[in-house]
Amino acid sequence: MANINYDDEHGFNINLPSLSRKYQEAYDKMQRELVKAREGLTKILTSKDVKATLLDMVERNELNRSLLALLDENIANAQMGNQNQNNK
């Protein structure tokens, strides 16, 4: 956690190394989650049996918010692509 102090003589004093470390930790965590989500999406999209793969991933607790967001975005893009094809 960032240390922020105030004194009358110097004003605010922010411990930047602490803040920077927390920022880097959060960024690293986000990167790991995105890599796992991309791997999960690849696993699903290359699967011969998507339903079985999804059920297996649920059992293994491999679904996270990032993966669900990627799936949702992929579905929306596919639907939009289908609509564009139908309009031609």
C-alpha positions as CSV (number, residue, x, y, z in Angstrom):
1,M,0.0,0.0,0.0
2,A,1.2,3.5,-0.8
3,N,2.4,5.5,2.2
4,I,1.1,9.1,2.0
5,N,2.0,11.4,4.9
6,Y,1.4,15.0,5.5
7,D,3.3,17.5,7.7
8,D,3.0,21.2,7.9
9,E,6.6,21.8,7.0
10,H,6.9,19.6,3.8
11,G,3.3,19.1,2.8
12,F,2.4,15.7,1.2
13,N,5.0,13.0,1.1
14,I,4.2,10.0,-1.1
15,N,6.3,6.8,-0.9
16,L,6.6,6.2,-4.7
17,P,8.6,3.0,-4.6
18,S,5.7,1.4,-2.6
19,L,3.1,2.8,-5.0
20,S,5.2,1.7,-8.0
21,R,5.6,-1.9,-6.5
22,K,1.8,-2.2,-6.0
23,Y,1.1,-0.9,-9.5
24,Q,3.6,-3.5,-10.9
25,E,2.0,-6.3,-8.9
26,A,-1.4,-5.4,-10.2
27,Y,-0.2,-5.2,-13.8
28,D,1.6,-8.5,-13.5
29,K,-1.5,-10.2,-12.2
30,M,-3.6,-8.7,-15.0
31,Q,-1.1,-9.9,-17.6
32,R,-1.1,-13.5,-16.1
33,E,-4.9,-13.5,-16.3
34,L,-5.0,-12.3,-19.9
35,V,-2.5,-14.9,-20.9
36,K,-4.5,-17.6,-19.2
37,A,-7.7,-16.3,-20.9
38,R,-6.1,-16.3,-24.3
39,E,-4.9,-19.9,-23.8
40,G,-8.4,-20.9,-22.6
41,L,-10.0,-19.2,-25.6
42,T,-7.6,-21.0,-28.0
43,K,-8.4,-24.3,-26.2
44,I,-12.1,-23.8,-26.7
45,L,-11.9,-22.6,-30.3
46,T,-9.6,-25.4,-31.4
47,S,-11.6,-28.1,-29.6
48,K,-13.5,-30.7,-31.6
49,D,-16.1,-30.9,-28.8
50,V,-16.7,-27.4,-27.5
51,K,-19.3,-28.4,-25.0
52,A,-17.1,-31.1,-23.4
53,T,-14.2,-28.7,-23.3
54,L,-16.2,-26.1,-21.5
55,L,-17.5,-28.6,-19.0
56,D,-14.0,-29.8,-18.4
57,M,-12.8,-26.3,-17.9
58,V,-15.6,-25.6,-15.4
59,E,-14.6,-28.8,-13.5
60,R,-11.0,-27.6,-13.4
61,N,-12.1,-24.1,-12.4
62,E,-10.3,-22.7,-15.4
63,L,-13.0,-20.1,-16.3
64,N,-12.3,-16.6,-15.1
65,R,-13.7,-13.1,-15.9
66,S,-11.1,-12.4,-18.5
67,L,-11.9,-15.6,-20.4
68,L,-15.6,-15.0,-20.2
69,A,-15.1,-11.4,-21.5
70,L,-13.1,-12.8,-24.4
71,L,-15.7,-15.4,-25.2
72,D,-18.4,-12.7,-25.0
73,E,-16.4,-10.5,-27.4
74,N,-15.8,-13.4,-29.7
75,I,-19.5,-14.2,-29.9
76,A,-20.5,-10.6,-30.5
77,N,-17.9,-10.3,-33.3
78,A,-19.2,-13.5,-34.9
79,Q,-22.8,-12.3,-34.7
80,M,-21.8,-9.0,-36.2
81,G,-19.9,-10.8,-39.0
82,N,-22.9,-13.0,-39.7
83,Q,-25.2,-9.9,-39.9
84,N,-22.7,-8.2,-42.3
85,Q,-22.6,-11.3,-44.5
86,N,-26.4,-11.5,-44.5
87,N,-26.7,-7.8,-45.6
88,K,-24.5,-8.3,-48.7
